[in-house]
Amino acid sequence: MLPGQALTTAMGILPHTNLPDAQKLALSLDIPFWPQLPHFRFKEDMYAQFAEHFPGIIVDEEKKSLFFSHERFAQEIDEYLENSVIPEHFALSIESSAAFNGFLASNLSSYKLIHGQTVGPISFGLKICDEQRKPMIYNDFVREILYDFLHHKITWQYNQLNQVHPNPFVWLDEPGLEMIFNSLSAYTYEVAQVEYGNFLSKLPGPKGVHLCGNPDWSFLLNANLDILSVDAFSWGHILVRYVDEVKEFLRRGGIISWGIIPTLTSELSSETADSLTDRLLQLWKFLNQHGLSDDILFDRSWLAPSRCCLINGDGTASIDHSFALLREISLNLRTR
């Protein structure tokens, strides 16, 4: 079972352009990660970063955009299928990740766990559109390849992390997942539930999803995840109302990573470690009233910033402050 007890971690995306500073910040948490740095270069945007070698995807660095070509997919699919038996075909190249190799070379022996990340298949497939501006996930065969592709990418990354640490995991970043609950989505909740469950069942190591949106939480709480990372600052009051699903998720050993510390300057400026600790404990109080004790909640919880943030006007100052508050709140809970 994964350790809980207010361990600190974060999603991978950071606003830094200075690599050593980003690495130092990522290593300052209980569960460190390799940083993704889209301000450093476009190929570190999480969609571009994991598009490398996907058949049919064209990355336009100049326009900072990606799109999917059916014609190119048809030309490249046979080569993809041939290469799909070669693990290194799914490697993160140095051009796509400035931080990955440096993270592997760090001394990680003192940490209980380490984590990597990839873009999730639903967000990836909904974000990248074809010539008719349709998300590529709507094409059944392309979607089958998409799930296969990310399975290989995650497996390669997990195996690299596992060579330097006994307890790694690779979680999925799914900012677009809430869109499948929109009635306009042609990729339905029912189809996604089956396909996502099959996809997760094949992944190595603990299975986790991070998202900053507000989906139907039962979809994820019932998806046989080990870790659910939530923007609890914005959406915690809705998550806790799924009382029965939260109870079952925690009792079978799941971890909720409570993203209780905002990263947007305007939200962060009016908060303190005490106010955010109180905000989290109010969420827990609601669950207490429905039969979940603080002991269980503390034992099955991590803490994190609420979301990544690339739009603050103060460079990295707000993110640095958010991480400092994160460590302080964790200490508050552990000594409480």
Backbone torsions as a table, in degrees:
resi	resn	phi	psi	omega
1	MET	NA	139.6	179.9
2	LEU	-67.6	139.8	175.8
3	PRO	-72.0	144.2	178.3
4	GLY	-114.6	-115.8	171.9
5	GLN	58.8	46.2	171.8
6	ALA	63.8	30.7	170.2
7	LEU	-60.7	145.8	-177.0
8	THR	-100.6	140.4	173.5
9	THR	-154.7	-174.1	-179.6
10	ALA	-161.0	162.8	171.8
11	MET	-69.8	164.9	-168.0
12	GLY	-80.1	-22.5	-170.6
13	ILE	-79.1	126.0	177.7
14	LEU	-126.5	153.4	-176.9
15	PRO	-84.9	4.2	-172.3
16	HIS	-69.6	151.7	167.0
17	THR	-113.3	-9.7	177.4
18	ASN	-98.0	112.2	-173.4
19	LEU	-63.1	-48.6	179.8
20	PRO	-58.1	-38.9	179.1
21	ASP	-64.2	-41.4	179.4
22	ALA	-64.2	-43.7	-179.8
23	GLN	-64.3	-41.0	179.7
24	LYS	-62.5	-42.0	179.8
25	LEU	-65.4	-43.6	-179.1
26	ALA	-63.8	-34.1	-179.0
27	LEU	-82.1	-4.2	-178.3
28	SER	-82.6	-4.8	-177.1
29	LEU	-100.4	166.3	-179.9
30	ASP	-66.0	-35.9	178.3
31	ILE	-120.1	95.3	-175.2
32	PRO	-79.2	169.7	-175.9
33	PHE	-148.1	164.0	172.2
34	TRP	-88.5	132.2	-174.3
35	PRO	-78.4	142.2	168.8
36	GLN	-100.6	130.5	-168.2
37	LEU	-126.8	75.4	-176.8
38	PRO	-65.3	-21.5	175.2
39	HIS	-78.3	-18.4	177.9
40	PHE	-72.5	-42.2	174.9
41	ARG	-168.2	154.0	-174.2
42	PHE	-62.5	-32.5	-178.3
43	LYS	-64.1	-11.1	176.2
44	GLU	-91.6	-5.5	167.3
45	ASP	-56.1	136.0	-168.0
46	MET	-64.6	-27.5	177.9
47	TYR	-74.0	-44.3	177.9
48	ALA	-67.0	-38.2	-175.9
49	GLN	-59.3	-40.2	-177.0
50	PHE	-101.8	8.4	176.3
51	ALA	-85.0	-13.1	-175.6
52	GLU	-57.1	122.7	179.2
53	HIS	77.4	6.8	173.7
54	PHE	-78.8	127.5	-176.1
55	PRO	-63.7	130.1	174.9
56	GLY	93.4	-10.2	-178.9
57	ILE	-90.8	132.3	177.6
58	ILE	-112.6	123.3	178.8
59	VAL	-100.6	119.2	178.2
60	ASP	-105.6	97.3	-177.0
61	GLU	-66.2	-34.7	-177.8
62	GLU	-64.3	-45.0	179.5
63	LYS	-89.0	-2.9	-178.1
64	LYS	52.5	55.5	-177.9
65	SER	-145.9	160.3	176.2
66	LEU	-130.4	142.8	170.9
67	PHE	-146.6	163.9	-173.4
68	PHE	-111.2	130.5	179.2
69	SER	-112.5	120.2	176.9
70	HIS	-64.5	-37.0	179.3
71	GLU	-63.0	-46.1	179.9
72	ARG	-67.6	-36.2	176.6
73	PHE	-57.5	-46.2	179.8
74	ALA	-62.0	-34.6	179.7
75	GLN	-73.3	-29.9	-170.1
76	GLU	-104.3	-11.7	-171.2
77	ILE	-65.3	-38.5	-179.0
78	ASP	-64.5	-41.3	178.1
79	GLU	-65.0	-39.1	177.3
80	TYR	-60.0	-47.9	-177.7
81	LEU	-62.8	-36.2	176.3
82	GLU	-64.8	-42.2	-176.6
83	ASN	-79.1	-13.0	-174.0
84	SER	-67.2	-12.0	176.5
85	VAL	-90.4	-1.5	-178.1
86	ILE	-105.6	106.5	-176.7
87	PRO	-53.4	-39.2	-175.7
88	GLU	-66.8	-16.9	176.5
89	HIS	-62.8	-21.1	-175.9
90	PHE	-106.4	17.4	-179.6
91	ALA	-69.5	153.0	169.3
92	LEU	-81.2	115.5	-178.8
93	SER	-76.0	159.6	177.4
94	ILE	-62.7	-32.0	178.9
95	GLU	-66.7	-23.7	-177.8
96	SER	-98.2	-19.1	-180.0
97	SER	-146.4	106.7	179.7
98	ALA	-70.1	-25.3	-169.0
99	ALA	-99.4	-18.5	-168.4
100	PHE	-61.2	-51.2	-177.3
101	ASN	-65.6	-35.2	177.4
102	GLY	-65.6	-36.6	176.5
103	PHE	-64.1	-44.9	179.2
104	LEU	-61.9	-30.8	-177.9
105	ALA	-84.3	-8.5	-180.0
106	SER	-72.3	160.2	173.5
107	ASN	-82.6	103.6	-174.8
108	LEU	-106.2	10.5	-170.2
109	SER	-67.1	-22.7	-175.7
110	SER	-85.8	-6.4	-176.2
111	TYR	-92.5	144.5	178.5
112	LYS	-71.2	-36.2	-179.3
113	LEU	-144.7	160.5	169.0
114	ILE	-134.6	158.2	178.4
115	HIS	-140.2	150.7	168.4
116	GLY	-114.5	-173.2	-179.1
117	GLN	-157.5	154.2	167.2
118	THR	-136.5	161.6	169.8
119	VAL	-64.2	141.7	179.1
120	GLY	-76.9	154.0	-175.0
121	PRO	-64.5	-34.5	-178.8
122	ILE	-70.4	-45.7	177.9
123	SER	-62.9	-43.4	-179.7
124	PHE	-60.2	-48.2	-176.1
125	GLY	-71.4	-28.2	177.6
126	LEU	-81.8	-29.9	-175.0
127	LYS	-75.1	-40.4	-172.2
128	ILE	-94.2	122.1	-171.8
129	CYS	-111.9	158.7	-178.0
130	ASP	-92.0	-166.3	-176.5
131	GLU	-61.6	-28.9	178.1
132	GLN	-94.0	12.5	-179.5
133	ARG	63.9	27.2	174.6
134	LYS	-95.3	134.9	176.2
135	PRO	-57.0	137.8	-174.7
136	MET	-66.3	-18.3	-179.3
137	ILE	-67.0	-18.3	-179.4
138	TYR	-72.2	-18.7	178.0
139	ASN	-86.4	120.6	-172.0
140	ASP	-59.6	-44.5	-177.1
141	PHE	-71.4	-41.7	177.8
142	VAL	-60.2	-40.4	-179.6
143	ARG	-65.0	-38.7	176.7
144	GLU	-60.4	-42.4	177.7
145	ILE	-67.6	-38.2	179.3
146	LEU	-58.8	-48.5	178.1
147	TYR	-63.1	-41.1	178.8
148	ASP	-62.7	-45.3	-178.1
149	PHE	-59.3	-49.3	-177.7
150	LEU	-71.5	-28.8	172.4
151	HIS	-59.4	-45.8	178.7
152	HIS	-65.6	-41.2	-179.6
153	LYS	-62.5	-43.3	-179.4
154	ILE	-67.5	-42.8	-179.4
155	THR	-61.7	-44.0	178.0
156	TRP	-60.2	-48.1	-177.7
157	GLN	-63.7	-44.2	178.9
158	TYR	-58.1	-43.8	-178.4
159	ASN	-65.7	-35.6	175.7
160	GLN	-64.8	-45.4	179.1
161	LEU	-64.6	-37.4	-177.7
162	ASN	-68.3	-20.3	176.7
163	GLN	-73.9	-21.0	-177.8
164	VAL	-113.1	-6.2	-179.0
165	HIS	-155.6	141.5	-177.7
166	PRO	-76.1	-16.0	-174.2
167	ASN	-130.1	70.2	176.3
168	PRO	-96.0	164.1	164.3
169	PHE	-148.9	158.8	177.5
170	VAL	-124.2	113.3	-179.3
171	TRP	-99.7	163.4	-176.7
172	LEU	-98.4	130.8	176.3
173	ASP	-95.2	113.6	-170.1
174	GLU	-123.5	60.8	-179.0
175	PRO	-63.6	-24.2	-176.8
176	GLY	-94.2	0.3	-172.7
177	LEU	-61.9	-32.3	-178.3
178	GLU	-62.4	-18.3	-177.0
179	MET	-67.4	-24.9	-177.2
180	ILE	-71.3	-11.2	177.8
181	PHE	-93.5	2.6	175.1
182	ASN	-83.7	133.5	-176.3
183	SER	-63.4	-16.1	-180.0
184	LEU	-84.6	-10.2	-177.9
185	SER	-76.6	130.3	177.8
186	ALA	-84.7	-7.5	172.0
187	TYR	-100.1	102.7	-167.5
188	THR	-81.7	156.9	176.2
189	TYR	-53.2	-43.2	-175.2
190	GLU	-66.5	-43.9	178.5
191	VAL	-66.9	-43.9	-179.2
192	ALA	-60.4	-38.6	-177.9
193	GLN	-59.4	-44.3	180.0
194	VAL	-69.0	-49.3	-175.4
195	GLU	-68.4	-38.4	-179.8
196	TYR	-67.4	-40.8	177.4
197	GLY	-61.1	-43.4	178.0
198	ASN	-63.3	-41.9	179.2
199	PHE	-61.7	-49.8	-179.0
200	LEU	-60.8	-37.0	-176.0
201	SER	-63.8	-21.6	-178.0
202	LYS	-92.4	-9.1	-173.6
203	LEU	-79.0	144.6	177.7
204	PRO	-79.6	150.1	173.5
205	GLY	73.8	-177.0	176.7
206	PRO	-59.1	142.0	-174.4
207	LYS	-106.0	126.1	-177.4
208	GLY	-137.7	153.1	174.6
209	VAL	-131.7	133.6	170.5
210	HIS	-113.1	135.0	170.5
211	LEU	-151.1	149.9	-179.5
212	CYS	-102.6	1.1	-178.5
213	GLY	-91.9	-165.4	-176.3
214	ASN	-131.5	81.3	-179.6
215	PRO	-82.3	-171.9	163.6
216	ASP	-74.8	106.8	-170.4
217	TRP	-64.8	-22.3	178.7
218	SER	-63.5	-29.5	177.9
219	PHE	-55.8	-46.8	-176.8
220	LEU	-84.3	-37.5	-179.6
221	LEU	-65.4	-23.8	179.1
222	ASN	-102.3	11.3	-172.0
223	ALA	-94.5	15.6	-178.0
224	ASN	58.8	37.4	172.4
225	LEU	-81.1	155.5	170.5
226	ASP	-96.9	-27.4	-174.3
227	ILE	-137.2	130.2	173.3
228	LEU	-124.6	115.0	-177.7
229	SER	-103.5	121.0	-165.4
230	VAL	-125.2	142.8	167.7
231	ASP	-76.7	83.1	-175.4
232	ALA	-74.4	-21.9	176.5
233	PHE	-62.1	-41.9	-178.1
234	SER	-91.5	-38.0	-167.4
235	TRP	-123.2	4.4	-178.4
236	GLY	-59.0	-34.9	-178.2
237	HIS	-66.7	-22.8	176.3
238	ILE	-87.6	-44.1	179.2
239	LEU	-53.5	-46.1	-172.9
240	VAL	-67.3	-16.6	178.6
241	ARG	-77.2	-10.3	171.6
242	TYR	-85.9	58.5	-166.9
243	VAL	-58.1	-50.5	-175.5
244	ASP	-62.4	-42.4	-180.0
245	GLU	-67.8	-39.9	177.8
246	VAL	-63.6	-43.6	177.8
247	LYS	-56.0	-51.0	-176.5
248	GLU	-65.2	-40.6	179.2
249	PHE	-59.6	-46.6	-178.1
250	LEU	-72.4	-38.1	-176.5
251	ARG	-70.6	-23.2	175.0
252	ARG	-91.1	9.4	172.2
253	GLY	101.8	7.9	179.8
254	GLY	-69.8	155.2	176.8
255	ILE	-111.4	131.3	166.7
256	ILE	-101.8	122.9	174.2
257	SER	-93.9	105.9	-173.7
258	TRP	-83.3	106.6	177.4
259	GLY	-81.5	78.3	-170.2
260	ILE	-95.9	-11.4	-176.6
261	ILE	-101.7	115.0	-179.2
262	PRO	-66.8	156.2	179.1
263	THR	-116.1	-12.8	177.8
264	LEU	-77.5	128.6	-174.2
265	THR	-51.1	-44.7	-176.0
266	SER	-64.2	-31.6	177.7
267	GLU	-82.2	-38.6	-175.2
268	LEU	-69.0	-32.4	-172.5
269	SER	-65.1	-22.7	-177.9
270	SER	-101.9	10.3	-177.3
271	GLU	-115.9	155.2	173.2
272	THR	-128.7	172.0	176.4
273	ALA	-59.6	-39.3	-179.2
274	ASP	-68.2	-42.1	-178.0
275	SER	-66.5	-35.9	-179.7
276	LEU	-76.0	-35.5	173.7
277	THR	-60.3	-45.2	178.5
278	ASP	-62.0	-39.1	-179.9
279	ARG	-61.9	-42.7	177.9
280	LEU	-66.5	-43.4	-177.5
281	LEU	-66.5	-26.5	174.4
282	GLN	-67.3	-38.1	175.2
283	LEU	-64.0	-43.5	179.7
284	TRP	-65.6	-35.4	179.9
285	LYS	-61.0	-39.1	177.4
286	PHE	-61.2	-42.7	178.9
287	LEU	-70.1	-33.1	174.3
288	ASN	-56.3	-42.8	-177.1
289	GLN	-67.2	-14.8	179.5
290	HIS	-113.7	22.6	168.0
291	GLY	98.7	7.0	176.0
292	LEU	-104.7	118.4	-177.6
293	SER	-77.5	159.1	175.0
294	ASP	-59.5	-33.4	179.9
295	ASP	-60.8	-46.2	179.1
296	ILE	-65.7	-44.9	-178.0
297	LEU	-62.3	-45.1	179.0
298	PHE	-63.1	-42.0	-177.4
299	ASP	-66.1	-26.2	-174.4
300	ARG	-111.9	24.1	-174.7
301	SER	-124.4	141.6	164.1
302	TRP	-114.7	167.2	176.5
303	LEU	-122.5	146.8	-177.3
304	ALA	-154.9	163.3	165.3
305	PRO	-61.7	156.6	-174.4
306	SER	-68.1	-35.8	-177.0
307	ARG	-165.9	167.8	171.3
308	CYS	-75.7	160.1	-179.9
309	CYS	-149.0	118.1	-177.3
310	LEU	-111.5	5.7	-170.3
311	ILE	-112.7	0.4	178.7
312	ASN	-64.2	146.2	-179.4
313	GLY	-83.8	-3.4	-174.7
314	ASP	-103.9	25.4	179.2
315	GLY	68.2	-117.2	-178.3
316	THR	-105.8	1.5	-172.0
317	ALA	-60.5	-44.4	-178.4
318	SER	-66.8	-38.9	178.4
319	ILE	-65.3	-43.3	177.3
320	ASP	-59.1	-42.3	179.5
321	HIS	-65.3	-40.8	178.9
322	SER	-60.8	-42.9	179.2
323	PHE	-67.4	-35.4	177.5
324	ALA	-65.6	-43.5	176.5
325	LEU	-62.4	-37.9	179.2
326	LEU	-57.1	-47.4	-179.6
327	ARG	-66.5	-36.0	-179.7
328	GLU	-68.4	-42.2	-180.0
329	ILE	-66.4	-38.8	176.6
330	SER	-59.9	-43.2	178.4
331	LEU	-63.7	-41.3	177.2
332	ASN	-55.0	-47.3	-176.5
333	LEU	-69.1	-38.2	-177.8
334	ARG	-69.9	-29.4	-178.0
335	THR	-96.0	-4.7	-174.9
336	ARG	-67.3	NA	NA
